Amino acid sequence: MKEYRLRRDERIRLDGDTAGRDVSCREGILWLTQTGNPGDHLLRTGEAFSSARPGRLVIGALSDSVFTVAGGRASSSDSAPETIPQSLRRMVRWADAARRRLWA
């Protein structure tokens, strides 16, 4: 089991075999979405989400939050917490690089 702390507007991405992973919200409010899983999920303090599918999990904090992830197999590509502005800057860099490749 691994514990994470996210500040409001930070998010984390869990890659790899996410089937069987359990996310338990200990403090705060979390937003979860998963590749291949229709709909998003909100978790409040004391609530949990169990992943039955292998798709990527993205967990965002709607308030300062503490949560644990247990089960499944951790991936070396699980990301570190990232803020929304950091995500936007990364996406802009990616789009700019794609544009340059397209027009090169």
C-alpha positions in Angstrom: 0.0 0.0 0.0 1.3 3.4 -0.9 0.1 6.8 0.5 -0.1 9.9 -1.6 -0.7 13.5 -0.6 -2.0 15.9 -3.3 -2.7 19.6 -2.9 -5.8 21.1 -4.5 -5.6 21.0 -8.3 -2.7 18.5 -8.4 -3.1 15.1 -10.1 -1.3 11.9 -10.4 -1.4 9.2 -13.2 -1.2 5.5 -12.4 -0.1 3.4 -15.4 0.5 -0.3 -15.9 -1.8 -3.0 -14.7 -4.4 -1.0 -12.7 -6.9 -3.8 -12.4 -7.3 -4.7 -8.8 -6.0 -1.4 -7.5 -8.0 0.1 -4.6 -8.0 3.8 -4.0 -9.1 4.9 -0.5 -9.6 8.6 0.3 -8.4 9.4 3.8 -8.8 13.2 3.7 -10.3 15.6 1.1 -12.1 15.1 -2.1 -10.7 13.2 -5.1 -11.7 13.0 -8.8 -10.9 9.7 -10.6 -11.1 8.8 -14.2 -10.0 5.6 -15.9 -9.3 4.7 -19.5 -12.0 2.4 -20.7 -14.3 3.0 -17.7 -17.3 5.2 -18.6 -17.9 8.1 -16.3 -15.8 9.7 -13.6 -15.9 9.1 -9.8 -15.7 11.4 -6.8 -14.4 10.1 -3.6 -14.8 11.9 -0.3 -13.1 11.1 3.0 -13.8 7.5 3.9 -14.9 6.4 0.4 -13.0 4.0 -1.9 -12.8 3.0 -5.5 -11.8 -0.5 -6.8 -10.5 -0.7 -10.3 -11.9 -3.8 -12.2 -10.2 -2.7 -15.5 -6.6 -2.4 -16.7 -6.8 1.2 -18.0 -4.7 4.2 -16.8 -6.1 5.9 -13.7 -5.9 9.6 -13.3 -6.6 10.9 -9.8 -7.0 14.6 -9.1 -7.5 16.5 -5.9 -10.4 18.9 -5.6 -9.1 19.9 -2.2 -6.0 19.0 -0.3 -6.2 15.3 0.0 -4.5 12.1 1.4 -5.3 8.7 -0.1 -3.8 5.3 -0.4 -3.5 2.9 -3.4 -3.3 -0.8 -2.7 -3.4 -4.0 -4.8 -2.6 -4.5 -8.4 1.0 -4.1 -9.7 2.7 -0.7 -9.4 4.3 0.6 -12.6 7.6 2.4 -12.8 5.8 4.9 -15.0 3.4 6.0 -12.3 3.7 9.8 -12.4 4.6 12.2 -9.6 2.0 14.7 -8.6 1.5 17.4 -11.2 -0.4 20.7 -11.0 -2.9 21.8 -13.6 -0.6 24.6 -14.9 2.3 22.1 -15.1 0.0 19.8 -17.1 -1.0 22.6 -19.5 2.7 23.6 -20.0 3.5 19.9 -20.8 0.6 19.7 -23.3 1.7 22.9 -25.0 5.3 21.7 -25.4 3.9 18.4 -26.8 1.6 20.2 -29.3 4.4 22.5 -30.4 6.8 19.6 -31.0 4.0 17.7 -32.9 3.4 20.9 -35.0 7.1 21.2 -35.8 7.3 17.5 -36.9 4.3 17.9 -39.1 5.6 21.0 -40.8 9.3 20.0 -41.0 
